[in-house]
Amino acid sequence: MISAEGVEATEFRELAEEFYVSGVPQTVINAGAKMVVGAVPEQRLLHELQLLMKN
Amino acid sequence: MERLLNDQIVQQIKEVFGQLKEPVQILFFETSQNCETCQDTRQLLEEVVGLDSKLGLGIHDYDNEKQVAAQFNVTKAPTIVLAARDGDQVTDLGIQFAGIPAGHEFSTLINDILMVSGRDSGLGAEAREFLKSLEKPLHLQVFVTPT
């Protein structure tokens, strides 16, 4: 149900461009349904996920 | 072939690997198509896995082992899959790293190995509760650079 991957942006440049990655780290949730830029605390990411997944 | 990890780093890794609990199986999917980092990534993994008997490594050809790749949801190469191993049973936890884990990302790799070995995400109670309640798939891709 849950999967996570680290993606080396310079090596997978096309994928990074697809999601407009400009700064790292950038977290792309469900293929672009939501983006979170920066190394955010767990609570912040959780909040973003809660907003996204309840819809 | 020259080693990628020097003595000092090997010593440091061995020390943190003292915290390893359960076995971890690493699957590396490499490709011969236009891959600048595959050889180094493979060598790096071989050197890391060689440092502790709780770690195992399987090398897979992404282009010719489509079935294994599909089984672990691998969609590109090079990809590293960090899976749990119990006896002969390898369990996919949905944890991957695409590209070479160099620079800062090397410590991410080591920390992820420790996390998988401990069979514990380290997440807080609220996050665990929320993730357990999910009814739709959740896929996170964290884009990083080695520096």
N, CA and C atoms of all chains as a GROMACS GRO file, in nm:
protein
  606
    1MET      N    1   0.082  -0.121   0.000
    1MET     CA    2   0.000   0.000   0.000
    1MET      C    3   0.086   0.126   0.000
    2ILE      N    4   0.202   0.119   0.069
    2ILE     CA    5   0.288   0.237   0.079
    2ILE      C    6   0.426   0.205   0.019
    3SER      N    7   0.472   0.290  -0.069
    3SER     CA    8   0.607   0.272  -0.123
    3SER      C    9   0.678   0.406  -0.125
    4ALA      N   10   0.809   0.399  -0.111
    4ALA     CA   11   0.888   0.522  -0.108
    4ALA      C   12   1.021   0.499  -0.178
    5GLU      N   13   1.065   0.598  -0.254
    5GLU     CA   14   1.196   0.585  -0.317
    5GLU      C   15   1.270   0.716  -0.314
    6GLY      N   16   1.401   0.703  -0.300
    6GLY     CA   17   1.489   0.817  -0.319
    6GLY      C   18   1.528   0.815  -0.466
    7VAL      N   19   1.527   0.930  -0.530
    7VAL     CA   20   1.564   0.935  -0.672
    7VAL      C   21   1.677   1.035  -0.689
    8GLU      N   22   1.786   0.990  -0.745
    8GLU     CA   23   1.899   1.079  -0.770
    8GLU      C   24   1.861   1.165  -0.891
    9ALA      N   25   1.841   1.294  -0.864
    9ALA     CA   26   1.780   1.382  -0.964
    9ALA      C   27   1.869   1.407  -1.086
   10THR      N   28   2.001   1.407  -1.068
   10THR     CA   29   2.086   1.434  -1.185
   10THR      C   30   2.092   1.312  -1.276
   11GLU      N   31   2.076   1.194  -1.216
   11GLU     CA   32   2.082   1.071  -1.295
   11GLU      C   33   1.948   1.043  -1.365
   12PHE      N   34   1.840   1.084  -1.302
   12PHE     CA   35   1.707   1.068  -1.362
   12PHE      C   36   1.650   1.206  -1.389
   13ARG      N   37   1.722   1.276  -1.475
   13ARG     CA   38   1.691   1.416  -1.504
   13ARG      C   39   1.551   1.433  -1.564
   14GLU      N   40   1.516   1.345  -1.654
   14GLU     CA   41   1.386   1.357  -1.721
   14GLU      C   42   1.271   1.345  -1.621
   15LEU      N   43   1.287   1.250  -1.530
   15LEU     CA   44   1.184   1.230  -1.428
   15LEU      C   45   1.176   1.354  -1.338
   16ALA      N   46   1.293   1.408  -1.302
   16ALA     CA   47   1.298   1.528  -1.218
   16ALA      C   48   1.232   1.645  -1.290
   17GLU      N   49   1.255   1.655  -1.420
   17GLU     CA   50   1.196   1.766  -1.497
   17GLU      C   51   1.044   1.751  -1.507
   18GLU      N   52   1.001   1.627  -1.516
   18GLU     CA   53   0.858   1.600  -1.523
   18GLU      C   54   0.785   1.658  -1.402
   19PHE      N   55   0.853   1.658  -1.288
   19PHE     CA   56   0.790   1.709  -1.165
   19PHE      C   57   0.845   1.846  -1.126
   20TYR      N   58   0.909   1.913  -1.222
   20TYR     CA   59   0.963   2.047  -1.199
   20TYR      C   60   1.049   2.056  -1.074
   21VAL      N   61   1.135   1.957  -1.055
   21VAL     CA   62   1.222   1.960  -0.938
   21VAL      C   63   1.327   2.068  -0.960
   22SER      N   64   1.327   2.168  -0.868
   22SER     CA   65   1.425   2.276  -0.882
   22SER      C   66   1.521   2.277  -0.764
   23GLY      N   67   1.471   2.238  -0.648
   23GLY     CA   68   1.558   2.230  -0.531
   23GLY      C   69   1.542   2.093  -0.469
   24VAL      N   70   1.644   2.050  -0.396
   24VAL     CA   71   1.634   1.921  -0.331
   24VAL      C   72   1.650   1.938  -0.180
   25PRO      N   73   1.594   1.849  -0.098
   25PRO     CA   74   1.506   1.742  -0.144
   25PRO      C   75   1.367   1.795  -0.183
   26GLN      N   76   1.308   1.728  -0.277
   26GLN     CA   77   1.168   1.756  -0.311
   26GLN      C   78   1.093   1.624  -0.310
   27THR      N   79   0.984   1.622  -0.236
   27THR     CA   80   0.905   1.500  -0.225
   27THR      C   81   0.784   1.509  -0.316
   28VAL      N   82   0.772   1.413  -0.405
   28VAL     CA   83   0.660   1.406  -0.497
   28VAL      C   84   0.567   1.295  -0.448
   29ILE      N   85   0.442   1.332  -0.422
   29ILE     CA   86   0.347   1.235  -0.367
   29ILE      C   87   0.253   1.188  -0.479
   30ASN      N   88   0.237   1.060  -0.489
   30ASN     CA   89   0.148   0.998  -0.589
   30ASN      C   90   0.160   1.062  -0.727
   31ALA      N   91   0.282   1.055  -0.780
   31ALA     CA   92   0.311   1.100  -0.917
   31ALA      C   93   0.269   1.244  -0.946
   32GLY      N   94   0.282   1.330  -0.845
   32GLY     CA   95   0.259   1.472  -0.869
   32GLY      C   96   0.128   1.525  -0.812
   33ALA      N   97   0.052   1.442  -0.743
   33ALA     CA   98  -0.073   1.486  -0.681
   33ALA      C   99  -0.043   1.598  -0.581
   34LYS      N  100   0.078   1.593  -0.527
   34LYS     CA  101   0.122   1.695  -0.432
   34LYS      C  102   0.275   1.696  -0.429
   35MET      N  103   0.333   1.813  -0.408
   35MET     CA  104   0.479   1.826  -0.396
   35MET      C  105   0.511   1.893  -0.263
   36VAL      N  106   0.617   1.848  -0.200
   36VAL     CA  107   0.665   1.914  -0.079
   36VAL      C  108   0.813   1.945  -0.100
   37VAL      N  109   0.846   2.073  -0.095
   37VAL     CA  110   0.986   2.112  -0.117
   37VAL      C  111   1.057   2.128   0.016
   38GLY      N  112   1.178   2.075   0.024
   38GLY     CA  113   1.261   2.090   0.143
   38GLY      C  114   1.252   1.969   0.234
   39ALA      N  115   1.346   1.966   0.328
   39ALA     CA  116   1.347   1.856   0.426
   39ALA      C  117   1.255   1.896   0.541
   40VAL      N  118   1.127   1.869   0.526
   40VAL     CA  119   1.028   1.914   0.624
   40VAL      C  120   1.017   1.814   0.739
   41PRO      N  121   0.973   1.863   0.857
   41PRO     CA  122   0.956   1.772   0.971
   41PRO      C  123   0.844   1.671   0.944
   42GLU      N  124   0.849   1.561   1.017
   42GLU     CA  125   0.750   1.453   1.001
   42GLU      C  126   0.606   1.506   1.011
   43GLN      N  127   0.580   1.596   1.108
   43GLN     CA  128   0.445   1.647   1.130
   43GLN      C  129   0.391   1.721   1.007
   44ARG      N  130   0.480   1.796   0.942
   44ARG     CA  131   0.440   1.875   0.825
   44ARG      C  132   0.405   1.782   0.709
   45LEU      N  133   0.489   1.680   0.686
   45LEU     CA  134   0.462   1.585   0.578
   45LEU      C  135   0.332   1.509   0.606
   46LEU      N  136   0.316   1.471   0.732
   46LEU     CA  137   0.194   1.400   0.772
   46LEU      C  138   0.071   1.486   0.743
   47HIS      N  139   0.081   1.613   0.776
   47HIS     CA  140  -0.029   1.706   0.752
   47HIS      C  141  -0.064   1.713   0.604
   48GLU      N  142   0.038   1.724   0.520
   48GLU     CA  143   0.017   1.729   0.374
   48GLU      C  144  -0.050   1.600   0.325
   49LEU      N  145  -0.005   1.488   0.378
   49LEU     CA  146  -0.061   1.359   0.338
   49LEU      C  147  -0.207   1.347   0.381
   50GLN      N  148  -0.234   1.397   0.501
   50GLN     CA  149  -0.371   1.390   0.554
   50GLN      C  150  -0.466   1.472   0.466
   51LEU      N  151  -0.420   1.592   0.425
   51LEU     CA  152  -0.501   1.679   0.339
   51LEU      C  153  -0.528   1.610   0.206
   52LEU      N  154  -0.422   1.550   0.151
   52LEU     CA  155  -0.433   1.490   0.019
   52LEU      C  156  -0.520   1.365   0.018
   53MET      N  157  -0.500   1.280   0.117
   53MET     CA  158  -0.561   1.148   0.112
   53MET      C  159  -0.707   1.148   0.156
   54LYS      N  160  -0.750   1.257   0.222
   54LYS     CA  161  -0.891   1.255   0.264
   54LYS      C  162  -0.984   1.290   0.149
   55ASN      N  163  -0.927   1.349   0.043
   55ASN     CA  164  -1.011   1.385  -0.074
   55ASN      C  165  -1.046   1.261  -0.155
   56MET      N  166   4.076  -0.419  -0.860
   56MET     CA  167   3.994  -0.297  -0.864
   56MET      C  168   4.012  -0.218  -0.733
   57GLU      N  169   4.024  -0.091  -0.745
   57GLU     CA  170   4.042  -0.007  -0.628
   57GLU      C  171   3.912  -0.001  -0.547
   58ARG      N  172   3.926  -0.005  -0.416
   58ARG     CA  173   3.807   0.000  -0.332
   58ARG      C  174   3.748   0.141  -0.327
   59LEU      N  175   3.619   0.149  -0.312
   59LEU     CA  176   3.552   0.279  -0.305
   59LEU      C  177   3.549   0.330  -0.160
   60LEU      N  178   3.543   0.236  -0.065
   60LEU     CA  179   3.537   0.275   0.076
   60LEU      C  180   3.675   0.262   0.139
   61ASN      N  181   3.726   0.369   0.197
   61ASN     CA  182   3.857   0.360   0.260
   61ASN      C  183   3.846   0.299   0.401
   62ASP      N  184   3.961   0.269   0.460
   62ASP     CA  185   3.966   0.198   0.589
   62ASP      C  186   3.887   0.270   0.698
   63GLN      N  187   3.898   0.403   0.698
   63GLN     CA  188   3.832   0.481   0.802
   63GLN      C  189   3.679   0.467   0.791
   64ILE      N  190   3.629   0.477   0.670
   64ILE     CA  191   3.484   0.465   0.648
   64ILE      C  192   3.437   0.323   0.679
   65VAL      N  193   3.516   0.225   0.637
   65VAL     CA  194   3.482   0.086   0.666
   65VAL      C  195   3.468   0.066   0.817
   66GLN      N  196   3.560   0.125   0.892
   66GLN     CA  197   3.558   0.113   1.037
   66GLN      C  198   3.431   0.175   1.095
   67GLN      N  199   3.395   0.293   1.043
   67GLN     CA  200   3.274   0.362   1.091
   67GLN      C  201   3.148   0.282   1.060
   68ILE      N  202   3.143   0.227   0.939
   68ILE     CA  203   3.023   0.150   0.901
   68ILE      C  204   3.011   0.025   0.987
   69LYS      N  205   3.125  -0.043   1.006
   69LYS     CA  206   3.123  -0.165   1.089
   69LYS      C  207   3.069  -0.133   1.227
   70GLU      N  208   3.107  -0.017   1.277
   70GLU     CA  209   3.063   0.023   1.410
   70GLU      C  210   2.910   0.040   1.414
   71VAL      N  211   2.854   0.115   1.317
   71VAL     CA  212   2.708   0.133   1.320
   71VAL      C  213   2.636   0.003   1.285
   72PHE      N  214   2.698  -0.082   1.208
   72PHE     CA  215   2.636  -0.210   1.174
   72PHE      C  216   2.628  -0.302   1.296
   73GLY      N  217   2.693  -0.262   1.405
   73GLY     CA  218   2.676  -0.334   1.532
   73GLY      C  219   2.531  -0.328   1.578
   74GLN      N  220   2.456  -0.229   1.527
   74GLN     CA  221   2.314  -0.215   1.565
   74GLN      C  222   2.221  -0.298   1.477
   75LEU      N  223   2.274  -0.368   1.378
   75LEU     CA  224   2.188  -0.448   1.290
   75LEU      C  225   2.117  -0.556   1.370
   76LYS      N  226   1.988  -0.576   1.338
   76LYS     CA  227   1.911  -0.677   1.413
   76LYS      C  228   1.875  -0.795   1.324
   77GLU      N  229   1.782  -0.771   1.230
   77GLU     CA  230   1.736  -0.879   1.142
   77GLU      C  231   1.804  -0.866   1.005
   78PRO      N  232   1.806  -0.977   0.929
   78PRO     CA  233   1.871  -0.974   0.798
   78PRO      C  234   1.804  -0.880   0.697
   79VAL      N  235   1.886  -0.822   0.612
   79VAL     CA  236   1.838  -0.732   0.507
   79VAL      C  237   1.888  -0.786   0.373
   80GLN      N  238   1.795  -0.796   0.278
   80GLN     CA  239   1.834  -0.838   0.144
   80GLN      C  240   1.831  -0.718   0.050
   81ILE      N  241   1.942  -0.691  -0.013
   81ILE     CA  242   1.949  -0.580  -0.108
   81ILE      C  243   1.943  -0.638  -0.249
   82LEU      N  244   1.855  -0.583  -0.330
   82LEU     CA  245   1.847  -0.625  -0.470
   82LEU      C  246   1.892  -0.508  -0.555
   83PHE      N  247   1.990  -0.534  -0.640
   83PHE     CA  248   2.037  -0.428  -0.727
   83PHE      C  249   2.000  -0.460  -0.871
   84PHE      N  250   1.926  -0.368  -0.933
   84PHE     CA  251   1.887  -0.384  -1.073
   84PHE      C  252   1.974  -0.294  -1.158
   85GLU      N  253   2.059  -0.357  -1.238
   85GLU     CA  254   2.149  -0.280  -1.322
   85GLU      C  255   2.108  -0.294  -1.469
   86THR      N  256   2.163  -0.208  -1.551
   86THR     CA  257   2.133  -0.214  -1.692
   86THR      C  258   2.260  -0.190  -1.772
   87SER      N  259   2.268  -0.249  -1.889
   87SER     CA  260   2.384  -0.226  -1.974
   87SER      C  261   2.358  -0.110  -2.070
   88GLN      N  262   2.233  -0.059  -2.065
   88GLN     CA  263   2.195   0.051  -2.154
   88GLN      C  264   2.239   0.182  -2.093
   89ASN      N  265   2.353   0.234  -2.143
   89ASN     CA  266   2.374   0.375  -2.117
   89ASN      C  267   2.374   0.410  -1.968
   90CYS      N  268   2.443   0.330  -1.888
   90CYS     CA  269   2.441   0.352  -1.743
   90CYS      C  270   2.580   0.388  -1.693
   91GLU      N  271   2.597   0.514  -1.656
   91GLU     CA  272   2.730   0.560  -1.614
   91GLU      C  273   2.764   0.516  -1.472
   92THR      N  274   2.661   0.494  -1.390
   92THR     CA  275   2.687   0.471  -1.248
   92THR      C  276   2.667   0.326  -1.204
   93CYS      N  277   2.622   0.240  -1.296
   93CYS     CA  278   2.588   0.103  -1.256
   93CYS      C  279   2.706   0.028  -1.195
   94GLN      N  280   2.822   0.040  -1.259
   94GLN     CA  281   2.937  -0.036  -1.211
   94GLN      C  282   2.981   0.010  -1.071
   95ASP      N  283   2.987   0.141  -1.052
   95ASP     CA  284   3.026   0.195  -0.921
   95ASP      C  285   2.922   0.160  -0.815
   96THR      N  286   2.795   0.170  -0.851
   96THR     CA  287   2.689   0.141  -0.754
   96THR      C  288   2.698  -0.005  -0.710
   97ARG      N  289   2.718  -0.092  -0.807
   97ARG     CA  290   2.730  -0.235  -0.776
   97ARG      C  291   2.849  -0.261  -0.684
   98GLN      N  292   2.962  -0.200  -0.717
   98GLN     CA  293   3.082  -0.221  -0.635
   98GLN      C  294   3.061  -0.166  -0.493
   99LEU      N  295   2.997  -0.050  -0.484
   99LEU     CA  296   2.969   0.011  -0.354
   99LEU      C  297   2.884  -0.083  -0.269
  100LEU      N  298   2.779  -0.139  -0.330
  100LEU     CA  299   2.690  -0.231  -0.257
  100LEU      C  300   2.765  -0.356  -0.216
  101GLU      N  301   2.850  -0.408  -0.305
  101GLU     CA  302   2.927  -0.528  -0.272
  101GLU      C  303   3.018  -0.503  -0.152
  102GLU      N  304   3.079  -0.385  -0.150
  102GLU     CA  305   3.169  -0.352  -0.038
  102GLU      C  306   3.090  -0.337   0.092
  103VAL      N  307   2.973  -0.273   0.086
  103VAL     CA  308   2.892  -0.252   0.206
  103VAL      C  309   2.838  -0.385   0.259
  104VAL      N  310   2.783  -0.466   0.169
  104VAL     CA  311   2.723  -0.593   0.209
  104VAL      C  312   2.829  -0.687   0.268
  105GLY      N  313   2.951  -0.676   0.217
  105GLY     CA  314   3.061  -0.759   0.266
  105GLY      C  315   3.101  -0.729   0.410
  106LEU      N  316   3.049  -0.620   0.466
  106LEU     CA  317   3.090  -0.580   0.600
  106LEU      C  318   3.010  -0.647   0.712
  107ASP      N  319   2.900  -0.712   0.678
  107ASP     CA  320   2.821  -0.778   0.783
  107ASP      C  321   2.743  -0.897   0.727
  108SER      N  322   2.746  -1.007   0.802
  108SER     CA  323   2.684  -1.131   0.754
  108SER      C  324   2.531  -1.125   0.754
  109LYS      N  325   2.473  -1.022   0.818
  109LYS     CA  326   2.326  -1.010   0.817
  109LYS      C  327   2.276  -0.951   0.685
  110LEU      N  328   2.370  -0.904   0.602
  110LEU     CA  329   2.331  -0.841   0.477
  110LEU      C  330   2.355  -0.934   0.358
  111GLY      N  331   2.258  -0.935   0.266
  111GLY     CA  332   2.273  -1.014   0.144
  111GLY      C  333   2.251  -0.925   0.023
  112LEU      N  334   2.310  -0.966  -0.091
  112LEU     CA  335   2.297  -0.886  -0.212
  112LEU      C  336   2.266  -0.975  -0.332
  113GLY      N  337   2.164  -0.936  -0.407
  113GLY     CA  338   2.133  -1.006  -0.531
  113GLY      C  339   2.146  -0.907  -0.646
  114ILE      N  340   2.217  -0.949  -0.751
  114ILE     CA  341   2.235  -0.861  -0.868
  114ILE      C  342   2.137  -0.906  -0.976
  115HIS      N  343   2.061  -0.811  -1.029
  115HIS     CA  344   1.963  -0.844  -1.133
  115HIS      C  345   1.982  -0.757  -1.255
  116ASP      N  346   1.959  -0.819  -1.369
  116ASP     CA  347   1.968  -0.749  -1.496
  116ASP      C  348   1.830  -0.692  -1.528
  117TYR      N  349   1.820  -0.560  -1.520
  117TYR     CA  350   1.689  -0.496  -1.537
  117TYR      C  351   1.626  -0.528  -1.673
  118ASP      N  352   1.709  -0.537  -1.776
  118ASP     CA  353   1.656  -0.557  -1.911
  118ASP      C  354   1.611  -0.701  -1.937
  119ASN      N  355   1.676  -0.795  -1.868
  119ASN     CA  356   1.645  -0.936  -1.896
  119ASN      C  357   1.570  -1.007  -1.785
  120GLU      N  358   1.552  -0.938  -1.671
  120GLU     CA  359   1.478  -1.002  -1.562
  120GLU      C  360   1.354  -0.918  -1.530
  121LYS      N  361   1.272  -0.903  -1.631
  121LYS     CA  362   1.151  -0.819  -1.618
  121LYS      C  363   1.058  -0.867  -1.508
  122GLN      N  364   1.055  -1.000  -1.493
  122GLN     CA  365   0.962  -1.056  -1.396
  122GLN      C  366   1.000  -1.019  -1.253
  123VAL      N  367   1.129  -1.030  -1.224
  123VAL     CA  368   1.176  -0.994  -1.089
  123VAL      C  369   1.156  -0.844  -1.068
  124ALA      N  370   1.187  -0.766  -1.171
  124ALA     CA  371   1.170  -0.620  -1.161
  124ALA      C  372   1.023  -0.587  -1.132
  125ALA      N  373   0.933  -0.653  -1.203
  125ALA     CA  374   0.790  -0.627  -1.184
  125ALA      C  375   0.746  -0.668  -1.044
  126GLN      N  376   0.800  -0.779  -0.998
  126GLN     CA  377   0.765  -0.830  -0.865
  126GLN      C  378   0.797  -0.728  -0.756
  127PHE      N  379   0.907  -0.654  -0.777
  127PHE     CA  380   0.948  -0.555  -0.677
  127PHE      C  381   0.912  -0.412  -0.720
  128ASN      N  382   0.827  -0.401  -0.823
  128ASN     CA  383   0.784  -0.269  -0.873
  128ASN      C  384   0.900  -0.178  -0.912
  129VAL      N  385   1.000  -0.236  -0.972
  129VAL     CA  386   1.114  -0.158  -1.019
  129VAL      C  387   1.087  -0.112  -1.162
  130THR      N  388   1.094   0.018  -1.185
  130THR     CA  389   1.056   0.072  -1.316
  130THR      C  390   1.171   0.142  -1.388
  131LYS      N  391   1.289   0.142  -1.327
  131LYS     CA  392   1.404   0.205  -1.391
  131LYS      C  393   1.533   0.147  -1.332
  132ALA      N  394   1.643   0.175  -1.399
  132ALA     CA  395   1.771   0.124  -1.351
  132ALA      C  396   1.877   0.233  -1.365
  133PRO      N  397   1.974   0.240  -1.272
  133PRO     CA  398   1.993   0.148  -1.160
  133PRO      C  399   1.896   0.176  -1.044
  134THR      N  400   1.844   0.068  -0.986
  134THR     CA  401   1.760   0.079  -0.867
  134THR      C  402   1.807  -0.019  -0.761
  135ILE      N  403   1.808   0.032  -0.638
  135ILE     CA  404   1.844  -0.052  -0.523
  135ILE      C  405   1.716  -0.076  -0.443
  136VAL      N  406   1.684  -0.201  -0.417
  136VAL     CA  407   1.568  -0.234  -0.334
  136VAL      C  408   1.619  -0.284  -0.200
  137LEU      N  409   1.566  -0.227  -0.092
  137LEU     CA  410   1.604  -0.273   0.042
  137LEU      C  411   1.489  -0.355   0.098
  138ALA      N  412   1.509  -0.485   0.106
  138ALA     CA  413   1.401  -0.575   0.147
  138ALA      C  414   1.437  -0.646   0.277
  139ALA      N  415   1.333  -0.697   0.344
  139ALA     CA  416   1.354  -0.772   0.467
  139ALA      C  417   1.376  -0.919   0.430
  140ARG      N  418   1.468  -0.985   0.499
  140ARG     CA  419   1.486  -1.128   0.475
  140ARG      C  420   1.473  -1.203   0.607
  141ASP      N  421   1.391  -1.307   0.603
  141ASP     CA  422   1.377  -1.396   0.718
  141ASP      C  423   1.391  -1.538   0.668
  142GLY      N  424   1.503  -1.600   0.697
  142GLY     CA  425   1.533  -1.730   0.639
  142GLY      C  426   1.548  -1.716   0.490
  143ASP      N  427   1.467  -1.792   0.414
  143ASP     CA  428   1.472  -1.782   0.268
  143ASP      C  429   1.370  -1.682   0.215
  144GLN      N  430   1.289  -1.632   0.306
  144GLN     CA  431   1.179  -1.545   0.266
  144GLN      C  432   1.223  -1.399   0.255
  145VAL      N  433   1.210  -1.344   0.133
  145VAL     CA  434   1.242  -1.202   0.112
  145VAL      C  435   1.111  -1.124   0.100
  146THR      N  436   1.095  -1.023   0.185
  146THR     CA  437   0.971  -0.944   0.184
  146THR      C  438   0.999  -0.803   0.135
  147ASP      N  439   0.929  -0.766   0.030
  147ASP     CA  440   0.942  -0.630  -0.025
  147ASP      C  441   0.871  -0.532   0.067
  148LEU      N  442   0.941  -0.428   0.108
  148LEU     CA  443   0.882  -0.327   0.196
  148LEU      C  444   0.849  -0.200   0.120
  149GLY      N  445   0.873  -0.202  -0.010
  149GLY     CA  446   0.844  -0.083  -0.092
  149GLY      C  447   0.946   0.028  -0.076
  150ILE      N  448   1.069  -0.011  -0.041
  150ILE     CA  449   1.174   0.090  -0.019
  150ILE      C  450   1.281   0.078  -0.127
  151GLN      N  451   1.301   0.186  -0.202
  151GLN     CA  452   1.397   0.183  -0.313
  151GLN      C  453   1.481   0.309  -0.316
  152PHE      N  454   1.595   0.295  -0.384
  152PHE     CA  455   1.675   0.412  -0.416
  152PHE      C  456   1.717   0.401  -0.562
  153ALA      N  457   1.686   0.503  -0.641
  153ALA     CA  458   1.720   0.502  -0.782
  153ALA      C  459   1.840   0.592  -0.807
  154GLY      N  460   1.944   0.535  -0.866
  154GLY     CA  461   2.067   0.610  -0.890
  154GLY      C  462   2.174   0.571  -0.791
  155ILE      N  463   2.291   0.633  -0.805
  155ILE     CA  464   2.401   0.595  -0.716
  155ILE      C  465   2.388   0.669  -0.581
  156PRO      N  466   2.395   0.595  -0.469
  156PRO     CA  467   2.388   0.660  -0.339
  156PRO      C  468   2.526   0.712  -0.298
  157ALA      N  469   2.566   0.822  -0.360
  157ALA     CA  470   2.698   0.879  -0.333
  157ALA      C  471   2.684   1.003  -0.246
  158GLY      N  472   2.794   1.054  -0.197
  158GLY     CA  473   2.792   1.176  -0.115
  158GLY      C  474   2.702   1.159   0.005
  159HIS      N  475   2.615   1.259   0.028
  159HIS     CA  476   2.523   1.254   0.142
  159HIS      C  477   2.431   1.133   0.136
  160GLU      N  478   2.401   1.091   0.014
  160GLU     CA  479   2.306   0.981   0.000
  160GLU      C  480   2.364   0.848   0.045
  161PHE      N  481   2.496   0.844   0.064
  161PHE     CA  482   2.554   0.720   0.115
  161PHE      C  483   2.510   0.697   0.259
  162SER      N  484   2.504   0.804   0.338
  162SER     CA  485   2.457   0.785   0.477
  162SER      C  486   2.308   0.754   0.480
  163THR      N  487   2.234   0.803   0.380
  163THR     CA  488   2.093   0.766   0.370
  163THR      C  489   2.082   0.615   0.350
  164LEU      N  490   2.166   0.561   0.263
  164LEU     CA  491   2.165   0.416   0.237
  164LEU      C  492   2.194   0.338   0.365
  165ILE      N  493   2.300   0.379   0.436
  165ILE     CA  494   2.338   0.309   0.558
  165ILE      C  495   2.225   0.317   0.662
  166ASN      N  496   2.165   0.437   0.675
  166ASN     CA  497   2.055   0.452   0.771
  166ASN      C  498   1.933   0.369   0.733
  167ASP      N  499   1.906   0.363   0.603
  167ASP     CA  500   1.792   0.282   0.557
  167ASP      C  501   1.815   0.134   0.584
  168ILE      N  502   1.939   0.089   0.566
  168ILE     CA  503   1.971  -0.051   0.595
  168ILE      C  504   1.945  -0.079   0.743
  169LEU      N  505   1.987   0.014   0.830
  169LEU     CA  506   1.966  -0.004   0.975
  169LEU      C  507   1.817  -0.006   1.008
  170MET      N  508   1.741   0.081   0.940
  170MET     CA  509   1.597   0.090   0.965
  170MET      C  510   1.527  -0.040   0.924
  171VAL      N  511   1.561  -0.090   0.806
  171VAL     CA  512   1.499  -0.214   0.757
  171VAL      C  513   1.540  -0.330   0.848
  172SER      N  514   1.664  -0.330   0.892
  172SER     CA  515   1.711  -0.436   0.980
  172SER      C  516   1.638  -0.434   1.113
  173GLY      N  517   1.608  -0.316   1.163
  173GLY     CA  518   1.534  -0.302   1.289
  173GLY      C  519   1.386  -0.325   1.272
  174ARG      N  520   1.340  -0.336   1.146
  174ARG     CA  521   1.198  -0.355   1.115
  174ARG      C  522   1.112  -0.249   1.182
  175ASP      N  523   1.166  -0.127   1.183
  175ASP     CA  524   1.095  -0.018   1.250
  175ASP      C  525   1.119   0.111   1.173
  176SER      N  526   1.009   0.176   1.132
  176SER     CA  527   1.019   0.300   1.054
  176SER      C  528   1.067   0.417   1.138
  177GLY      N  529   1.050   0.408   1.269
  177GLY     CA  530   1.088   0.519   1.355
  177GLY      C  531   0.985   0.631   1.357
  178LEU      N  532   0.873   0.612   1.289
  178LEU     CA  533   0.770   0.716   1.283
  178LEU      C  534   0.695   0.728   1.416
  179GLY      N  535   0.637   0.846   1.437
  179GLY     CA  536   0.559   0.871   1.557
  179GLY      C  537   0.423   0.802   1.551
  180ALA      N  538   0.354   0.801   1.664
  180ALA     CA  539   0.227   0.729   1.678
  180ALA      C  540   0.121   0.782   1.581
  181GLU      N  541   0.116   0.914   1.565
  181GLU     CA  542   0.012   0.973   1.481
  181GLU      C  543   0.030   0.933   1.335
  182ALA      N  544   0.154   0.937   1.289
  182ALA     CA  545   0.184   0.899   1.150
  182ALA      C  546   0.152   0.752   1.127
  183ARG      N  547   0.187   0.668   1.223
  183ARG     CA  548   0.159   0.524   1.211
  183ARG      C  549   0.009   0.498   1.200
  184GLU      N  550  -0.064   0.568   1.284
  184GLU     CA  551  -0.210   0.552   1.287
  184GLU      C  552  -0.271   0.590   1.152
  185PHE      N  553  -0.226   0.704   1.100
  185PHE     CA  554  -0.276   0.753   0.972
  185PHE      C  555  -0.241   0.656   0.859
  186LEU      N  556  -0.116   0.612   0.854
  186LEU     CA  557  -0.071   0.525   0.745
  186LEU      C  558  -0.144   0.390   0.748
  187LYS      N  559  -0.172   0.344   0.868
  187LYS     CA  560  -0.243   0.217   0.884
  187LYS      C  561  -0.385   0.227   0.827
  188SER      N  562  -0.442   0.348   0.834
  188SER     CA  563  -0.582   0.367   0.794
  188SER      C  564  -0.597   0.390   0.643
  189LEU      N  565  -0.485   0.398   0.570
  189LEU     CA  566  -0.492   0.429   0.426
  189LEU      C  567  -0.569   0.322   0.350
  190GLU      N  568  -0.653   0.370   0.259
  190GLU     CA  569  -0.728   0.275   0.176
  190GLU      C  570  -0.686   0.283   0.031
  191LYS      N  571  -0.606   0.388   0.001
  191LYS     CA  572  -0.554   0.402  -0.135
  191LYS      C  573  -0.400   0.396  -0.128
  192PRO      N  574  -0.337   0.352  -0.239
  192PRO     CA  575  -0.191   0.344  -0.237
  192PRO      C  576  -0.127   0.483  -0.223
  193LEU      N  577  -0.016   0.484  -0.154
  193LEU     CA  578   0.060   0.607  -0.137
  193LEU      C  579   0.203   0.583  -0.185
  194HIS      N  580   0.247   0.668  -0.279
  194HIS     CA  581   0.382   0.654  -0.332
  194HIS      C  582   0.458   0.784  -0.314
  195LEU      N  583   0.571   0.776  -0.246
  195LEU     CA  584   0.652   0.895  -0.221
  195LEU      C  585   0.781   0.885  -0.300
  196GLN      N  586   0.814   0.991  -0.373
  196GLN     CA  587   0.943   0.996  -0.442
  196GLN      C  588   1.018   1.118  -0.390
  197VAL      N  589   1.130   1.092  -0.327
  197VAL     CA  590   1.210   1.202  -0.274
  197VAL      C  591   1.328   1.226  -0.367
  198PHE      N  592   1.324   1.338  -0.438
  198PHE     CA  593   1.434   1.370  -0.530
  198PHE      C  594   1.548   1.432  -0.452
  199VAL      N  595   1.666   1.379  -0.477
  199VAL     CA  596   1.786   1.425  -0.404
  199VAL      C  597   1.902   1.438  -0.502
  200THR      N  598   2.006   1.505  -0.456
  200THR     CA  599   2.132   1.506  -0.532
  200THR      C  600   2.243   1.464  -0.437
  201PRO      N  601   2.353   1.412  -0.489
  201PRO     CA  602   2.456   1.356  -0.402
  201PRO      C  603   2.529   1.460  -0.316
  202THR      N  604   2.524   1.588  -0.353
  202THR     CA  605   2.602   1.687  -0.279
  202THR      C  606   2.519   1.763  -0.177
   0.00000   0.00000   0.00000
